[in-house]
Amino acid sequence: QVQLVESGGGLVQAGGSLRLSCAASGRTFSAYAMGWFRQAPGKGRELVAAISRSGGATSYGDSVKGRFTISVDNAKTTMFLQMNNLNPEDTAVYYCAAAGAWFATTPREYTYWGQGTQVTVSA
């Protein structure tokens, strides 16, 4: 199985940008659909972005479309979430996840999860 570790979270001003990383160990992402989810205090876990095994399909939550971009490096050992034009509503713990599927967009479909990284956006 794959182990996932997120990094890159922190405090950023509204309107700023941040890039999150999700590093894989144990194996690469090649056999998995990958995704980013987030959970704000007192809120449920929601889809941020997902990418298929091949990288040929992506899906984004409505609130982040046009602002966030999901990608995987050529070695398929690191996944990224580029976040631009951040606003306070983006404040949450962000999780990377891997699913034993070609493409997955819901938390239930994901088997492996990282421990999360905190993103805080100040106004």
ZIFENPE-V576074 format. One record per residue. RES is the residue in three letters. SS is DSSP state (h for helix, s for strand, l for the rest). PSI is psi in whole degrees, 0 to 359 (999 if undefined). OMEGA is omega in whole degrees, -180 to 180 (NA if undefined). Layout:
RES:SS:PSI:OMEGA / RES:SS:PSI:OMEGA
This chain:
GLN:l:171:-177 / VAL:l:141:173 / GLN:s:140:-174 / LEU:s:134:179 / VAL:s:120:179 / GLU:s:153:174 / SER:s:168:176 / GLY:l:355:178 / GLY:l:168:180 / GLY:s:196:-179 / LEU:s:132:-180 / VAL:s:150:177 / GLN:s:149:175 / ALA:l:138:-177 / GLY:l:349:-179 / GLY:l:183:-178 / SER:l:156:179 / LEU:s:145:176 / ARG:s:122:176 / LEU:s:149:177 / SER:s:148:176 / CYS:s:112:-177 / ALA:s:135:179 / ALA:s:141:170 / SER:s:158:-176 / GLY:l:315:174 / ARG:l:171:180 / THR:l:179:178 / PHE:l:1:-170 / SER:l:327:-176 / ALA:l:8:-173 / TYR:l:146:158 / ALA:s:147:-176 / MET:s:154:179 / GLY:s:161:171 / TRP:s:133:176 / PHE:s:161:177 / ARG:s:156:179 / GLN:s:117:176 / ALA:l:158:179 / PRO:l:127:179 / GLY:l:4:-178 / LYS:l:164:177 / GLY:l:167:178 / ARG:s:131:-176 / GLU:s:153:178 / LEU:s:133:170 / VAL:s:305:-179 / ALA:s:151:177 / ALA:s:153:180 / ILE:s:141:-178 / SER:l:168:178 / ARG:l:316:-177 / SER:l:344:-174 / GLY:l:2:-176 / GLY:l:351:180 / ALA:l:139:176 / THR:s:158:176 / SER:s:142:-179 / TYR:s:145:171 / GLY:l:147:-176 / ASP:h:324:-175 / SER:h:347:-178 / VAL:h:356:-180 / LYS:l:134:-180 / GLY:l:350:-179 / ARG:l:326:-177 / PHE:s:150:177 / THR:s:129:177 / ILE:s:143:178 / SER:s:163:177 / VAL:s:139:-178 / ASP:l:170:-174 / ASN:l:327:179 / ALA:l:349:-179 / LYS:l:39:175 / THR:l:350:180 / THR:s:132:174 / MET:s:146:-178 / PHE:s:153:169 / LEU:s:106:177 / GLN:s:121:-177 / MET:s:119:180 / ASN:l:159:179 / ASN:l:51:-178 / LEU:l:148:176 / ASN:l:165:-177 / PRO:h:334:179 / GLU:h:349:176 / ASP:h:355:179 / THR:l:124:-177 / ALA:s:171:166 / VAL:s:128:-178 / TYR:s:132:-178 / TYR:s:139:167 / CYS:s:154:-175 / ALA:s:155:179 / ALA:s:139:-179 / ALA:s:140:175 / GLY:l:67:-177 / ALA:l:168:176 / TRP:l:322:-176 / PHE:l:136:-178 / ALA:l:142:-176 / THR:l:1:180 / THR:l:149:-178 / PRO:h:324:-177 / ARG:h:332:-178 / GLU:h:348:-175 / TYR:l:133:-176 / THR:l:322:-175 / TYR:s:137:-176 / TRP:s:143:170 / GLY:l:177:-178 / GLN:l:349:176 / GLY:l:154:175 / THR:s:135:-175 / GLN:s:131:173 / VAL:s:124:179 / THR:s:125:-179 / VAL:s:121:-180 / SER:s:147:180 / ALA:l:999:NA
